[in-house]
């Protein structure tokens, strides 16, 4: 958190021990926060009636009104304020009770300066994220309305109808479709048209996170659960409580995580890594995949029981090549999005090229192409010379010439391997060596492209 952000945060320190409250005030002011103090809970409540605070750090045992009284007042009147409780070691049980009632965390006396600094910073970051989410909700509700997903084709009209019906329910949804077809956009449309629209929408790509970190990311961990776990961390299931959790590339979920996810779907509860108690959550799950999960179940890489839990309602997104009548609308949409006030013309010849191309990267590839044309085009128009060679019809594109099998036969694996390697190298060249973009261009996962590059001994410099 930078100094500018800290200066915007107001903290109230509540403690009947003058030395403790002054010490905390000095410590936090040195870190750039705006800090005020109160000598007990009653004074804190008086100040809260006239002033808004981002965070309250309150002792539990105080005269007139104790820390629990402050917590009750904050829960009732100041829902946007976080509260951290201070407790002596002998009253840790009370602090745990306070957390059950909604406190963000607790600090045990005596404490280290770095410990309290870290807890305060994390609490304020969480508040900032929550506020940002609230500020965006109105805009997001409009932006991700199913009626604003671009397309007038019959296939897309069927998708709109299904989104509308599904949004009103609470069932889990599985979105299928090739890479780049807009699966996350549909997931957001479902969320922002549902009763959960005012709660968090959290997205995670199951294929982009290493297996050993995925459990901590989804379920969080307790302080001391492993080396480096210096404090408790909430997982995405906790953060999404009351809202929607979108699991993209669900087919990449490792077997052990499939078991844990199934339990959450069945019991609506989970444990943090290193935890001993179950945490209840109310989360609607929307999953997406560009693979055939039925085939994955048959092949043994995906659990059948989990598949049926996820596949209550399936929304299949058509590839762009199957709804070419939507391409002009999409082009117009991307031009408005990228040019804003500027008016750009698309010549008939360019539009024909766009309509004739098969778009293996779907909508994402189309948007990238339009962006490229805007960078290279001149005079308020897009010309054919701006198009990539494989779209403009150059011989560098895929050849559709029929392959003739030699009389004496040949090594099929070697031939296919050479083609695969050449395609991988072209994809890396086109994306500047960025593996994630190359994977998207080829319609495969990041994990898959890493495996394929390693198979051919292709090394990529730099960090994606």
Secondary structure, DSSP 8 states (H G I E B T S, - for coil): --HHHHHT-EEEEE-S-HHHHHHHHHHHHHTT-EEEEESSHHHHHHHHHH---SEEEEESS-SSS-HHHHHHHHHHH-TT-EEEEEEEGGGHHHHHHHHHTT--EEEEES--HHHHHHHHHHHHHHHHHHHHHHHHHHHHHHHT-GGGSS--SHHHHHHHHHHHHHHTS---EEEE--TTS-HHHHHHHHHHTSTTTTS-EEEEETTSS-HHHHHHHHHEE-TTSSTT--S-EE-HHHHTTTSEEEEETGGG--HHHHHHHHHHHHHSEE--BT--S-EE---EEEEEESS-HHHHHHTTSS-HHHHHHHTTEEEE---GGG-GGGHHHHHHHHHHHHHTT---EE-HHHHHHHHHS--TTHHHHHHHHHHHHHHH--TTEE-GGGS-HHHHT-TTS---------TT---HHHHHHHHHHHHHHHHHHHTTT-HHHHHHHHT--HHHHHHHHHHTT----S--
